[in-house]
Amino acid sequence: MNSTLDQLVSLLGMETIEENLFRGASQDLGFRQLFGGQVLGQALSAASQTVDASRPANSLHGYFLRPGDATKPVIYHVERLRDGGTFSTRRVTAIQSGQPIFTCSASFHQHEEGFRHQSPMPDVPPPEDLISEEVLSPRLAKFLSKENREKILRAKSIETRPVRILDPLTPEISEPIKQIWFKPTGSLPQTPELHKFILTYASDFSILTTSLIPHGASIWQPHMQVASLDHAIWFHEEICLDDWLLYTTESPWADHARGFALGSIYTRDGRLVASVAQEGLIRQRSDWKK
């Protein structure tokens, strides 16, 4: 692993403070608030430590309550709501400075056989035919403000290769569909739970911004206030991040300063391994233009 990926793995490894109480470090990515993917991944990590390994996570549904502070650690309180015959349910509350900043329910399911079907993966170019955002970032950075330039040029723990390149300041108005390939920038320990935590972390990267595409808006425009309000992820298969995954997202609706988007995550060979849904704030701030 490289140092940036090492930091992410360490970030998702929770410190046990007391029974059902955990502490996670924070990562400053240069945004106005703590990155939501960090809290999602850490909450799932904390909940998983209270469930038998024979029951992997099958879903997480969470709400972002307050902006987090990237300079402070986060405390996670796990409530053991139920341990049934095949399912376990946990409620997790993330706390900073005595206030809840995030809450979620996580479900864990012992493996069972059953009916099987899935939607097909979209027909897109393979990642080898696309340009990494690591290469694109320096080209785009010169058009951004100093603050945003620093964000986009930061070393990444996860490499992404967009199927379609969008202008960060004046994106073309088009259908609210986005597709990116992604994978960690190095090898990971063969720990299934860790791969699932990192997938949860990465699921917050680009989904909400899909709702901006039909409006010619971008997260990099100085007047846009964009923040996750809630997030849900369902795990359909065990996750392995040793190869590229395709994250395809679409936004069926936006209004009232909110955008809604759905995501599907596929392996290279077309298996649907996870589904995602998110609603978020997409507010135009005239006072920020100044």
ZADRENMAR-408788 format. One line per field, with one value per residue (C-alpha): residue number from 0; residue in three letters; x, y, z. Coordinates in pm, whole numbers, padded with zeros to 5 digits. Layout:
% ZADRENMAR-408788
num NUM/...;
residuo ALA/...;
east X/...;
north Y/...;
up Z/...;
END
This chain:
% ZADRENMAR-408788
num 0/1/2/3/4/5/6/7/8/9/10/11/12/13/14/15/16/17/18/19/20/21/22/23/24/25/26/27/28/29/30/31/32/33/34/35/36/37/38/39/40/41/42/43/44/45/46/47/48/49/50/51/52/53/54/55/56/57/58/59/60/61/62/63/64/65/66/67/68/69/70/71/72/73/74/75/76/77/78/79/80/81/82/83/84/85/86/87/88/89/90/91/92/93/94/95/96/97/98/99/100/101/102/103/104/105/106/107/108/109/110/111/112/113/114/115/116/117/118/119/120/121/122/123/124/125/126/127/128/129/130/131/132/133/134/135/136/137/138/139/140/141/142/143/144/145/146/147/148/149/150/151/152/153/154/155/156/157/158/159/160/161/162/163/164/165/166/167/168/169/170/171/172/173/174/175/176/177/178/179/180/181/182/183/184/185/186/187/188/189/190/191/192/193/194/195/196/197/198/199/200/201/202/203/204/205/206/207/208/209/210/211/212/213/214/215/216/217/218/219/220/221/222/223/224/225/226/227/228/229/230/231/232/233/234/235/236/237/238/239/240/241/242/243/244/245/246/247/248/249/250/251/252/253/254/255/256/257/258/259/260/261/262/263/264/265/266/267/268/269/270/271/272/273/274/275/276/277/278/279/280/281/282/283/284/285/286/287/288/289;
residuo MET/ASN/SER/THR/LEU/ASP/GLN/LEU/VAL/SER/LEU/LEU/GLY/MET/GLU/THR/ILE/GLU/GLU/ASN/LEU/PHE/ARG/GLY/ALA/SER/GLN/ASP/LEU/GLY/PHE/ARG/GLN/LEU/PHE/GLY/GLY/GLN/VAL/LEU/GLY/GLN/ALA/LEU/SER/ALA/ALA/SER/GLN/THR/VAL/ASP/ALA/SER/ARG/PRO/ALA/ASN/SER/LEU/HIS/GLY/TYR/PHE/LEU/ARG/PRO/GLY/ASP/ALA/THR/LYS/PRO/VAL/ILE/TYR/HIS/VAL/GLU/ARG/LEU/ARG/ASP/GLY/GLY/THR/PHE/SER/THR/ARG/ARG/VAL/THR/ALA/ILE/GLN/SER/GLY/GLN/PRO/ILE/PHE/THR/CYS/SER/ALA/SER/PHE/HIS/GLN/HIS/GLU/GLU/GLY/PHE/ARG/HIS/GLN/SER/PRO/MET/PRO/ASP/VAL/PRO/PRO/PRO/GLU/ASP/LEU/ILE/SER/GLU/GLU/VAL/LEU/SER/PRO/ARG/LEU/ALA/LYS/PHE/LEU/SER/LYS/GLU/ASN/ARG/GLU/LYS/ILE/LEU/ARG/ALA/LYS/SER/ILE/GLU/THR/ARG/PRO/VAL/ARG/ILE/LEU/ASP/PRO/LEU/THR/PRO/GLU/ILE/SER/GLU/PRO/ILE/LYS/GLN/ILE/TRP/PHE/LYS/PRO/THR/GLY/SER/LEU/PRO/GLN/THR/PRO/GLU/LEU/HIS/LYS/PHE/ILE/LEU/THR/TYR/ALA/SER/ASP/PHE/SER/ILE/LEU/THR/THR/SER/LEU/ILE/PRO/HIS/GLY/ALA/SER/ILE/TRP/GLN/PRO/HIS/MET/GLN/VAL/ALA/SER/LEU/ASP/HIS/ALA/ILE/TRP/PHE/HIS/GLU/GLU/ILE/CYS/LEU/ASP/ASP/TRP/LEU/LEU/TYR/THR/THR/GLU/SER/PRO/TRP/ALA/ASP/HIS/ALA/ARG/GLY/PHE/ALA/LEU/GLY/SER/ILE/TYR/THR/ARG/ASP/GLY/ARG/LEU/VAL/ALA/SER/VAL/ALA/GLN/GLU/GLY/LEU/ILE/ARG/GLN/ARG/SER/ASP/TRP/LYS/LYS;
east 00000/00109/00106/-00228/-00400/-00232/-00393/-00736/-00700/-00589/-00880/-01130/-00970/-01164/-01024/-01236/-01291/-01549/-01806/-02012/-01809/-01544/-01324/-01212/-00955/-01055/-00918/-00909/-00975/-01002/-01381/-01606/-01697/-01587/-01616/-01933/-01773/-01539/-01829/-02016/-01717/-01628/-01987/-02003/-01664/-01778/-02106/-01925/-01712/-02026/-02153/-02027/-01810/-02050/-02298/-02154/-02318/-02601/-02711/-02662/-02907/-02786/-02865/-02613/-02732/-02457/-02139/-01843/-01510/-01214/-00973/-01140/-01187/-01534/-01691/-01927/-02188/-02329/-02666/-02733/-03097/-03149/-02974/-03227/-03202/-03019/-03021/-02857/-02939/-02730/-02791/-02483/-02456/-02147/-02064/-01834/-01814/-02104/-02342/-02459/-02338/-02462/-02690/-02752/-02895/-02688/-02813/-02608/-02723/-02599/-02547/-02851/-02926/-03223/-03364/-03111/-03130/-02972/-02979/-02707/-02400/-02397/-02179/-01886/-01518/-01283/-01069/-00752/-00899/-00974/-00770/-00715/-00830/-00474/-00370/-00672/-00644/-00339/-00505/-00823/-00659/-00534/-00897/-00995/-00958/-00652/-00863/-01022/-00690/-00539/-00833/-00818/-00439/-00432/-00289/-00570/-00618/-00863/-00796/-01091/-01128/-01440/-01611/-01698/-01485/-01681/-01560/-01537/-01646/-01884/-01999/-02206/-02578/-02665/-02847/-02802/-02591/-02232/-02004/-01660/-01424/-01245/-01006/-00759/-00417/-00243/-00298/-00519/-00508/-00736/-00988/-01343/-01480/-01213/-01299/-01663/-01571/-01365/-01644/-01881/-01631/-01599/-01976/-02007/-01758/-01956/-02317/-02478/-02301/-02489/-02794/-02605/-02530/-02862/-02828/-02477/-02362/-02055/-01930/-01624/-01824/-01777/-02149/-02258/-02328/-02338/-02371/-02506/-02831/-02878/-02714/-02805/-02602/-02699/-02433/-02541/-02216/-01895/-01665/-01312/-01129/-00832/-00966/-01161/-01526/-01772/-01984/-02275/-02507/-02821/-03040/-03414/-03515/-03398/-03598/-03635/-03253/-03225/-03094/-03160/-02941/-02917/-02600/-02503/-02158/-02042/-01735/-01543/-01719/-02062/-02170/-02381/-02215/-02382/-02657/-02659/-02911/-02849/-03031/-02834/-02839/-02761/-02810/-02700/-02553/-02552/-02362/-02075/-02023/-01864;
north 00000/00360/00606/00763/00425/00330/00636/00532/00178/00324/00570/00282/00086/00186/00223/00053/00292/00092/-00175/-00048/00275/00344/00631/00711/00963/01227/01310/01665/01659/02038/02060/02287/01994/01642/01409/01204/00887/00880/00877/00615/00381/00429/00378/00047/-00051/00024/-00166/-00466/-00504/-00589/-00861/-01216/-01248/-01510/-01226/-00978/-00639/-00633/-00268/00069/00361/00688/01057/01340/01566/01828/01920/01730/01887/01732/01847/01636/01260/01108/00894/00613/00470/00135/00008/-00365/-00353/-00715/-01048/-01277/-01617/-01491/-01108/-00864/-00492/-00211/00161/00384/00747/00950/01226/01529/01795/01631/01657/01384/01454/01132/00839/00516/00167/-00122/-00472/-00793/-01121/-01476/-01629/-01799/-01937/-01797/-01662/-01468/-01199/-00859/-00569/-00584/-00364/-00069/-00105/00130/00139/-00057/00142/00076/00290/00587/00866/00867/01173/01184/01283/01506/01698/01914/02010/02116/02273/02583/02689/02662/02889/02838/02661/02421/02373/02238/01998/01853/01805/01615/01264/01011/00675/00568/00612/00705/00700/00877/00743/01100/01403/01704/02065/02158/02521/02521/02161/02075/02034/01670/01368/01315/01001/00948/00646/00603/00313/00310/00104/00163/00296/-00013/-00362/-00415/-00681/-00972/-00884/-00892/-00646/-00385/-00400/-00335/-00037/00117/00061/00241/00527/00552/00534/00898/01034/01124/01019/01349/01558/01357/01569/01884/01768/01869/02219/02299/02320/02178/02125/02330/02646/02891/02965/02600/02456/02078/01839/01488/01468/01093/00786/00422/00131/-00231/-00502/-00778/-00975/-00995/-00714/-00742/-00424/-00597/-00499/-00207/-00154/00047/00303/00413/00682/00858/01132/01087/01404/01740/02031/02247/02279/01898/01641/01267/01003/00626/00426/00073/-00079/-00359/-00578/-00582/-00907/-00749/-00867/-00615/-00606/-00300/-00041/00312/00592/00945/01275/01590/01967/02138/02504/02807/03067/03419/03542/03300/03454/03751;
up 00000/-00051/00239/00141/00126/00454/00609/00481/00618/00952/00943/00917/01200/01509/01860/02126/02419/02612/02531/02232/02225/01958/01844/01490/01369/01113/00770/00635/00261/00240/00219/00425/00648/00732/00431/00467/00331/00630/00876/00672/00660/01025/01142/00954/01096/01452/01409/01256/01568/01767/01528/01475/01163/01023/00962/00710/00659/00406/00433/00600/00612/00759/00810/00832/01114/01149/00963/01107/01206/01023/01298/01569/01620/01606/01880/01770/02005/01890/02014/01975/01866/01767/01712/01543/01382/01073/01098/01338/01356/01502/01550/01540/01651/01558/01807/01805/02078/02261/01961/01722/01368/01206/01285/01100/01120/00988/00908/00907/00750/00778/00431/00277/-00069/-00262/-00590/-00795/-01064/-01136/-01380/-01647/-01629/-01875/-02182/-02116/-02214/-01984/-01738/-01942/-02222/-01994/-01835/-01462/-01267/-01132/-01485/-01543/-01214/-01302/-01631/-01453/-01147/-01330/-01388/-01021/-00720/-00499/-00236/-00485/-00664/-00342/-00297/-00647/-00638/-00308/-00318/-00346/-00174/-00447/-00819/-01040/-01417/-01547/-01857/-01954/-01862/-01734/-01728/-01356/-01399/-01695/-01737/-02040/-01973/-02037/-01900/-01523/-01565/-01455/-01472/-01319/-01266/-00930/-00721/-00436/-00532/-00389/-00254/00049/00321/00233/00502/00357/00612/00528/00157/00246/00469/00188/-00064/00175/00204/-00175/-00237/-00122/-00377/-00686/-00649/-00543/-00808/-01072/-00986/-01094/-01450/-01616/-01468/-01587/-01225/-01054/-00701/-00796/-00872/-00583/-00539/-00496/-00149/-00179/00116/00179/00378/00388/00240/00198/00066/00011/-00026/-00265/-00276/-00080/-00194/-00335/-00431/-00596/-00940/-01088/-01000/-01212/-01024/-01240/-01101/-01220/-01076/-01141/-00951/-00811/-00666/-00352/-00322/-00294/-00537/-00536/-00698/-00730/-00783/-00890/-00839/-01070/-01095/-01421/-01522/-01469/-01124/-00931/-00587/-00428/-00475/-00334/-00283/-00161/-00119/-00065/-00049/-00381/-00296/-00499/-00261/-00402/-00096/-00175/-00519/-00346;
END
